[in-house]
Amino acid sequence: MKQVIIENPILNLPFEEPERHFKFAEEGITNEIIEERRISSYFIPIAKPKKKGKQLSFDTEWTNDRMEDSGK
């Protein structure tokens, strides 16, 4: 992914409705300015799983001293 450096990232005034935004592409943010308000949307980055071996064992000995009777 190409690194984009934006010298002045503030495009809109703080107490007015936003009128411009930086364009996002598949590779990330660009330095191209779009002259309209950005559509509201969400994107959640999901980390790639780390390559690990299988878990060898599951130690549950510590749970007995932390368990309490609920009284039921």
N, C-alpha and C positions, 0 to 999 in steps of 0.2 A: 504494500500500500504506500503510495506516494505521500510524503509528509507535506501538509499545507500550513503555511505560516500566515496568519491574518494579523496585519499590523494594528488595525483598529476594529475590534469585533463589535463595537456598539453602533448599531444602525438606526435605532429608533429612540425617540424621546421618552423619558421615564413616565410621564403622566398622560400620554396619548396612546391611542390604539396603534399597535404595530403595523407598519406599512411595507416593510422590506425584510428579507431574510436571506441567509446564505443557503445556496442549493446543496442538498445532500445527494450523493451518487452512491452506487453500489460499493465503491471503494471507501466512502466516508465523506466528510465535508469538503466542499470546494470553495474557491475564492470568488465564485460567480454569485452576484447579487440578484435576487428575484424581487421585482417591484410589486409584491402583493403579500398579504398576510399568510403565514404558514398554516396549513391545515393541521388541526390538532390530532396527534396520533401518539402511540406508545411503541417503543421498541425495547425489548429486554435482551441484553447480551447474555448468552449462555456459554459458560466456559466449557472448553473441550475437556473430556475426562482425561485424567493423567493415566498413563500406562503403568499399571501395578500388577503384581502377582496376586494370586488368590489369598484370602485371609486364612492363616494357618489354624488359628483357634480363637474362640470367643471366651474370654475370662469373665465369669460371672460371680466369682467368690466374694467380691466387695459388696454385692447387692444385699446379702443377708443382714449385715450390720446396719444398713441404711433403711431397711424396711420397717414400717410401723403398722400396727394393727389399726384398722379404721374404726373398730368398735362395733361392727355390724355382724 
